[in-house]
């Protein structure tokens, strides 16, 4: 299943995968530093 998801993401990113990435990034940023500007930085990174 993991390999299939990776292949699908490379060809065409699905909204579910994007949501997973956003959640993981938001969690990582929150751990590093808690700031109100975090969402903006997260969006720019993506």
OpenMM code with the backbone's topology and positions (N, CA, C; nanometers):
from openmm import Vec3, app, unit

residues = "UNK UNK UNK UNK UNK UNK UNK UNK UNK UNK UNK UNK UNK UNK UNK UNK UNK UNK UNK UNK UNK UNK UNK UNK UNK UNK UNK UNK UNK UNK UNK UNK UNK UNK UNK UNK UNK UNK UNK UNK UNK UNK UNK UNK UNK UNK".split()
positions = [
    Vec3(0.0835, -0.1202, 0.0000),
    Vec3(0.0000, 0.0000, 0.0000),
    Vec3(0.0872, 0.1256, 0.0000),
    Vec3(0.1938, 0.1209, 0.0748),
    Vec3(0.2806, 0.2388, 0.0814),
    Vec3(0.3389, 0.2706, -0.0557),
    Vec3(0.3856, 0.1689, -0.1247),
    Vec3(0.4458, 0.1912, -0.2565),
    Vec3(0.3424, 0.2495, -0.3519),
    Vec3(0.2218, 0.1968, -0.3489),
    Vec3(0.1167, 0.2471, -0.4383),
    Vec3(0.0883, 0.3945, -0.4095),
    Vec3(0.0788, 0.4305, -0.2824),
    Vec3(0.0516, 0.5701, -0.2469),
    Vec3(0.1634, 0.6599, -0.2976),
    Vec3(0.2882, 0.6171, -0.2803),
    Vec3(0.4009, 0.6980, -0.3268),
    Vec3(0.3950, 0.7169, -0.4782),
    Vec3(0.3681, 0.6091, -0.5511),
    Vec3(0.3606, 0.6189, -0.6967),
    Vec3(0.2474, 0.7122, -0.7385),
    Vec3(0.1316, 0.6998, -0.6739),
    Vec3(0.0185, 0.7860, -0.7084),
    Vec3(0.0517, 0.9315, -0.6789),
    Vec3(0.1197, 0.9565, -0.5686),
    Vec3(0.1533, 1.0941, -0.5321),
    Vec3(0.2456, 1.1553, -0.6366),
    Vec3(0.3410, 1.0773, -0.6853),
    Vec3(0.4342, 1.1303, -0.7849),
    Vec3(0.3604, 1.1670, -0.9131),
    Vec3(0.2696, 1.0795, -0.9563),
    Vec3(0.1977, 1.1049, -1.0817),
    Vec3(0.1003, 1.2220, -1.0643),
    Vec3(0.0149, 1.2136, -0.9648),
    Vec3(-0.0860, 1.3190, -0.9434),
    Vec3(-0.1225, 1.3231, -0.7951),
    Vec3(-0.0861, 1.4304, -0.7247),
    Vec3(-0.1120, 1.4388, -0.5805),
    Vec3(-0.2610, 1.4446, -0.5491),
    Vec3(-0.3051, 1.3571, -0.4618),
    Vec3(-0.4459, 1.3550, -0.4227),
    Vec3(-0.4679, 1.4448, -0.3018),
    Vec3(-0.5895, 1.4988, -0.2859),
    Vec3(-0.6194, 1.5866, -0.1722),
    Vec3(-0.5905, 1.5188, -0.0390),
    Vec3(-0.6150, 1.3885, -0.0298),
    Vec3(-0.5874, 1.3175, 0.0954),
    Vec3(-0.4388, 1.3246, 0.1279),
    Vec3(-0.3554, 1.3002, 0.0279),
    Vec3(-0.2104, 1.3054, 0.0506),
    Vec3(-0.1700, 1.4468, 0.0917),
    Vec3(-0.2268, 1.5481, 0.0255),
    Vec3(-0.1934, 1.6865, 0.0591),
    Vec3(-0.2318, 1.7156, 0.2034),
    Vec3(-0.3510, 1.6698, 0.2437),
    Vec3(-0.3944, 1.6914, 0.3819),
    Vec3(-0.2978, 1.6247, 0.4791),
    Vec3(-0.2553, 1.5032, 0.4492),
    Vec3(-0.1597, 1.4326, 0.5358),
    Vec3(-0.0309, 1.5133, 0.5464),
    Vec3(0.0190, 1.5616, 0.4315),
    Vec3(0.1429, 1.6393, 0.4329),
    Vec3(0.1250, 1.7663, 0.5152),
    Vec3(0.0131, 1.8360, 0.4943),
    Vec3(-0.0106, 1.9600, 0.5692),
    Vec3(-0.0151, 1.9320, 0.7186),
    Vec3(-0.0841, 1.8247, 0.7570),
    Vec3(-0.0947, 1.7918, 0.8993),
    Vec3(0.0427, 1.7610, 0.9569),
    Vec3(0.1207, 1.6812, 0.8852),
    Vec3(0.2537, 1.6441, 0.9352),
    Vec3(0.3416, 1.7684, 0.9465),
    Vec3(0.3375, 1.8564, 0.8455),
    Vec3(0.4186, 1.9782, 0.8481),
    Vec3(0.3742, 2.0673, 0.9637),
    Vec3(0.2427, 2.0834, 0.9799),
    Vec3(0.1929, 2.1685, 1.0880),
    Vec3(0.2389, 2.1142, 1.2227),
    Vec3(0.2334, 1.9818, 1.2404),
    Vec3(0.2786, 1.9213, 1.3667),
    Vec3(0.4266, 1.9502, 1.3883),
    Vec3(0.5066, 1.9350, 1.2831),
    Vec3(0.6508, 1.9572, 1.2962),
    Vec3(0.6787, 2.1027, 1.3326),
    Vec3(0.6122, 2.1962, 1.2645),
    Vec3(0.6345, 2.3385, 1.2915),
    Vec3(0.5905, 2.3717, 1.4341),
    Vec3(0.4769, 2.3180, 1.4764),
    Vec3(0.4289, 2.3449, 1.6118),
    Vec3(0.5311, 2.2972, 1.7145),
    Vec3(0.5917, 2.1824, 1.6893),
    Vec3(0.6931, 2.1315, 1.7822),
    Vec3(0.8131, 2.2261, 1.7850),
    Vec3(0.8564, 2.2730, 1.6684),
    Vec3(0.9742, 2.3600, 1.6611),
    Vec3(0.9445, 2.4955, 1.7261),
    Vec3(0.8369, 2.5587, 1.6854),
    Vec3(0.8063, 2.6910, 1.7415),
    Vec3(0.6572, 2.7193, 1.7270),
    Vec3(0.5950, 2.7674, 1.8334),
    Vec3(0.4518, 2.7975, 1.8291),
    Vec3(0.4332, 2.9464, 1.8001),
    Vec3(0.3940, 2.9769, 1.6776),
    Vec3(0.3737, 3.1175, 1.6398),
    Vec3(0.2470, 3.1294, 1.5547),
    Vec3(0.1796, 3.2440, 1.5588),
    Vec3(0.0584, 3.2637, 1.4782),
    Vec3(0.0891, 3.2665, 1.3289),
    Vec3(0.2147, 3.2944, 1.2923),
    Vec3(0.2509, 3.2996, 1.1505),
    Vec3(0.2806, 3.1613, 1.0936),
    Vec3(0.2670, 3.0586, 1.1746),
    Vec3(0.2993, 2.9232, 1.1280),
    Vec3(0.2181, 2.8833, 1.0042),
    Vec3(0.0861, 2.9042, 1.0006),
    Vec3(0.0077, 2.8635, 0.8826),
    Vec3(0.0593, 2.9278, 0.7545),
    Vec3(0.0978, 3.0550, 0.7613),
    Vec3(0.1469, 3.1217, 0.6404),
    Vec3(0.2752, 3.0552, 0.5919),
    Vec3(0.3673, 3.0294, 0.6841),
    Vec3(0.4928, 2.9645, 0.6458),
    Vec3(0.4645, 2.8267, 0.5872),
    Vec3(0.3709, 2.7547, 0.6492),
    Vec3(0.3364, 2.6205, 0.6003),
    Vec3(0.2869, 2.6295, 0.4557),
    Vec3(0.1989, 2.7269, 0.4264),
    Vec3(0.1441, 2.7402, 0.2912),
    Vec3(0.2553, 2.7733, 0.1922),
    Vec3(0.3460, 2.8643, 0.2302),
    Vec3(0.4549, 2.9011, 0.1399),
    Vec3(0.5428, 2.7802, 0.1103),
    Vec3(0.5684, 2.6991, 0.2122),
    Vec3(0.6535, 2.5813, 0.1924),
    Vec3(0.5904, 2.4866, 0.0913),
    Vec3(0.4595, 2.4647, 0.1011),
    Vec3(0.3924, 2.3749, 0.0073),
    Vec3(0.3850, 2.4415, -0.1288),
] * unit.nanometer
topology = app.Topology()
chain = topology.addChain("A")
for resn in residues:
    res = topology.addResidue(resn, chain)
    for name in ("N", "CA", "C"):
        topology.addAtom(name, app.Element.getBySymbol(name[0]), res)
